Amino acid sequence: MGKQINSAYSLPADHPPDAAGSRKLKAGRRWESPLAGYLFISPWLLGFFLFTFWPMIQSAYFSFTEYSLLEAPKWIGLDNFNKILNEDRLFYKSLGVTLWFVFISVPLKLMTALLVAVLLNRKLRGMHIYRTLIYFPSLVGTSVAIAILWSNMLGTDGFVNKLLSYAGIEGKSWIGSPDTALGTLILLAMWQFGASMVIFLAGLKQISGELYEAASVDGASRIRQFRTITIPLLSPVILFNLVLQTIAAFQMFTQAFVITKGGPINSTYMFALYLYEKAFGRLEMGYASAMAWILLLIIGAVTALIFFSSRYWVFYATDGGKSK
Amino acid sequence: MKKLSRSVTLSIAVCMVFVLLAACGSNNETPSSAEKPGEGAGNAESAKLRIVWWGSQARHDATKMVLDLYTKNNPGITFEPDFSGFDSYWDKLATQSAAKNAPDMIQMDAQYFNEYAARNQLADLSSGINVNDLDPNLLSAGKYQDKLFAIPIGSNPFGIVYNKAAIEKMGFGAPGDNWTWDELFQLARDIQPKLEKGKYALRDFTVDGEVYEMFQLSKGKGALSTPDGKLNVDEATWLEWCKVFAELRAEGVVPPAEISVSEKKYDPQLDLLLNGKVLIKQSYASDYPSWESVQPGVFGLAKAPRSTQAGGYIKPAMYWAISANSDHIEQSKKFIDFFINDKEAADILGVTRGVPVSTQILDYLQPKLNDAAKAQLGLINATKADANPFTVGPKGFGIFIVDFNKVGAEVIFDRITPEQAYQDIVKHWEADIK
C-alpha cells in the first residue's frame, strides 16, 4: 500500500527534465543527490523494514518450522506446506468461504461506491456535507465496536428483525443460520464503500464536461453517456479500486471474528480467521506462517490475473485515445 | 496506473493516511505492553507488578480493590492490571509469552495449565506461599510432574442454572439434590407449554461438550479423557444424548439450531439465559455472580443431574501462576499469599473467583455471605458429597472441546448424523492432542 503513495509522490521526479517542466526543473536542481529524496521517505522506509520486511523474513523462516510460540522453533522443512495442501480439510473450507466473499463482496462494493460517487458528483447546495456524511461509515466501519453493534442488530431480537416485523415479515437470526451468515457479512462489507467512493469521485471530476455536452448535443441518453464516456474514462480508477479492494477482501477478519466467530458451522470461517486461530489459539505459529505465505501467493496470482485482464478493458486517455 | 491524474492520486493518498491512522490507532497498545518492568528489579521493597485475569465486571471491580488495598499496606508495590474476557485472554497471553514478556502474575485455567507448565513458562511455587489451609486434592491440580506451578484460588463445581423466578411462578418446585437427567428433561417438557412463542425451556446441550461430559459421568462411563490422556467418548452414550436432544428440538423444548449457536455467554443481549430465551442451562458456580449481577434474585443453581450415579465434579475455578520470566517472583509470591490467606482481601473478593480454597477463609466468610454466594456454596456442598474426580485433560484438550462443540453444531443443523459426528470427534482428538 505504501508503495502507491510513494510512486504517487515521486511522479514528477520520474519525468525527464524537458523544457516544458521548467519550474519542476529548478526544484529538481536544488537536490542533486538522491539522498534528500531518501531522507524524505525515510520514515516510511523505516516502518517498512521494521514492521513489514523483517516480520516477513521471520515468517518465511517460521513457515518451515514447528513453532509453538512458547518454545523455540524447530526446523521441519516442507512438512507444514505438505500438511496444509494434502490433509487439511479446513484449509480448503476456509479458502472456499474467502473466495466466495471476495468474488461477491468486491464487485458489489465497487458498484455501490461508483453509484454513490456519481450521485455525489452533482452540483447541489451542501454537497460537501453529504460527502462527509457518506464517507463517515468507512472510517468507523471496520472497528470492533461497530461489529458488536451489528451483531446485536442482526440477532433474533435485533433491530433489523424489529423493522422487518413492522413490515409483517418474520425475521430470523441472520448471523445464526449457516445459509445467511456469509451473505450478511457481505452486505456489511458493502457498507464500507467510502474509500473507493472518494477515489471514484476524484476520478469523475477529471472527466471533462465537454464530452458530456457533446454527447447530449448528439442526443445520447444519460445511460449511454455513462456507458460510453464515464466508464471508459474511469477505467484506470476502477482497476485501482478493484486491485485494492480484492487484496483487502482476501484478508477479511474483524467482522468474521467479532460477529460470527467463523460460525455457524464454519460458514463464515475466513482464511485470515483460521490463520489467526492456528497461530494464537492452537499455538501453531509455524503452520500459520506457512498458511500466510500460501495466501500471499493466492492474492498475488489473483492480482496478476486482474492486471493481465486490464489490457482488455482499461482505457488510458493519455494514450491518444487508444485502448491498449 | 502511472497515468492516474493528480487529484486522483491525492485522494488515494488521503484515504491511505486514514487507513494508516486507523491501523496505528488499533495498535497503540503494543508499545506500552512492550515496556519492560525493569524498574526496581533489584529492589525488594518497590516493584511494579503486572497482573492479568479474565472474568466479568464484578470480578474486575473486586480485584482492583484488592490491588489498591495491597498497595496501601505495602507502599512501593504497585500494579499494572490488565483484564478481559476468556477468549481473547489466551491469544494475548500466548503472544506475550512468545516475546518473553508475560505478566508477572497470570490467572490460569485448567485447560491451559499443562500447555504452559510443560513449556517451562511458569515459576516453581513450591515454597513462599502458605498453602496449609488448602484442600490437598485441589492443590494437586496445580502440580505438573509433582512440582507446584499454580495455586488454585477457588473451587468450582459444574451444575445447572435455572430461572428460578419464572419456574416458581409456573408452580414448579426447585430441583432437589438427587434429581436425574430424565427429571430435568421432563421438567423442561412440562414448562414448555406455559411459555410464550420464541422462548424455550432448555438450552440445546448437543453443542456443549462439557455438559455431555456430566451426562457421561452420570452413566458411569467416565470423563471425556482418561487420567492417562486417552479419548474416552462412549459412542452409545453420545448417540443417546444426540437422540434425546433431537426429540427435544423437534418438540420445540430447546431452541432451533440458529439460536443455539448465536449465543454469546454473559452478553446481556445475546446470552440465552440472560435475555430470557431459555430458562435452564449449564453453569459453573463461578459463573453465578455474572448471572446474578445482571438480574439479581432471579436465578438459582442446581446440582448436576444424576443417572446411575452422580454427574458432578469440582474443579479448581482458576489458579494464580507466576511467569518464569518474571523479575519479581518473590514479590509476586507474597501477593498471592496475601490474596488467598488475608481476611480483608477475602471480604472484598467474596466468591468472585468461586468459593475460596482456604478453609480458614471460608469459615471466616461463611456467616457474611450474601444470597448469591450462598447459592454457590450450596452447590459446592451438594456436589462434594458424591463428586466425580476431576480430570485435567491432556495438552490440547481445550482446543479439542472447541472442536467437539463445532461438531455438535453440525449435528443440530442436520449436516451430519450423530454417527458421523462420533467419527469426527475421534478425528479431532487425534489432530488436537499432542
Contacts between the chains, C-beta under 8 A, distances in Angstrom:
chain1	res1	chain2	res2	distance
A	1	B	16	6.2
A	1	B	19	7.1
A	2	B	16	7.8
A	4	B	12	6.4
A	4	B	16	6.9
A	5	B	12	7.7
A	5	B	13	5.4
A	5	B	16	5.4
A	7	B	2	7.7
A	8	B	4	7.8
A	8	B	9	4.0
A	8	B	10	7.9
A	8	B	12	6.7
A	8	B	13	5.9
A	9	B	13	7.6
A	11	B	2	7.6
A	11	B	6	8.0
A	11	B	9	7.4
A	68	B	119	6.9
A	69	B	94	5.1
A	69	B	95	7.2
A	69	B	97	6.6
A	69	B	98	3.8
A	70	B	94	7.2
A	70	B	97	5.5
A	70	B	98	6.7
A	70	B	115	7.2
A	70	B	116	7.1
A	70	B	119	4.0
A	70	B	121	5.6
A	71	B	119	5.4
A	139	B	18	6.3
A	139	B	22	7.3
A	142	B	22	7.0
A	143	B	22	8.0
A	143	B	26	7.9
A	151	B	264	7.8
A	151	B	270	7.4
A	152	B	269	5.3
A	152	B	270	7.1
A	155	B	262	6.2
A	155	B	269	6.8
A	155	B	270	6.0
A	156	B	198	7.7
A	156	B	258	7.9
A	156	B	259	5.9
A	156	B	262	7.2
A	156	B	277	7.8
A	157	B	269	7.5
A	157	B	275	6.9
A	172	B	258	6.5
A	173	B	258	4.4
A	173	B	259	5.8
A	173	B	262	5.1
A	175	B	262	6.2
A	176	B	257	7.8
A	176	B	258	3.5
A	176	B	259	6.0
A	176	B	261	5.7
A	176	B	262	3.5
A	177	B	257	8.0
A	177	B	258	4.2
A	178	B	413	6.1
A	178	B	415	7.9
A	195	B	15	4.5
A	195	B	18	7.5
A	195	B	19	7.4
A	198	B	11	5.2
A	198	B	14	7.4
A	198	B	15	6.0
A	199	B	8	6.5
A	199	B	11	5.5
A	199	B	12	5.6
A	199	B	15	6.6
A	201	B	11	7.4
A	202	B	7	4.9
A	202	B	8	4.7
A	202	B	10	7.2
A	202	B	11	4.0
A	202	B	12	8.0
A	203	B	5	7.9
A	203	B	8	5.3
A	205	B	7	6.5
A	206	B	5	4.9
A	206	B	7	6.5
A	206	B	8	6.6
A	236	B	1	6.9
A	236	B	3	6.3
A	236	B	4	5.8
A	237	B	4	6.9
A	237	B	8	6.0
A	239	B	1	7.3
A	240	B	1	6.4
A	240	B	4	6.7
A	240	B	12	7.3
A	263	B	261	5.7
A	263	B	406	7.6
A	263	B	409	6.8
A	264	B	257	7.4
A	264	B	258	6.7
A	264	B	261	4.3
A	264	B	262	7.3
A	264	B	409	6.1
A	264	B	413	6.8
A	265	B	261	7.5
A	265	B	406	6.8
A	265	B	409	4.9
A	265	B	410	5.0
A	265	B	413	5.6
A	265	B	415	6.2
A	266	B	406	7.1
A	276	B	91	7.9
A	280	B	90	7.6
A	280	B	91	4.0
A	280	B	94	5.4
A	280	B	95	6.4
A	281	B	90	7.1
A	281	B	91	6.6
A	281	B	399	6.9
A	281	B	402	7.8
A	282	B	399	5.5
A	282	B	432	7.8
A	283	B	94	5.8
A	283	B	115	7.1
A	285	B	98	7.5
A	316	B	3	5.0
A	317	B	3	8.0
A	318	B	3	5.0
A	319	B	3	8.0
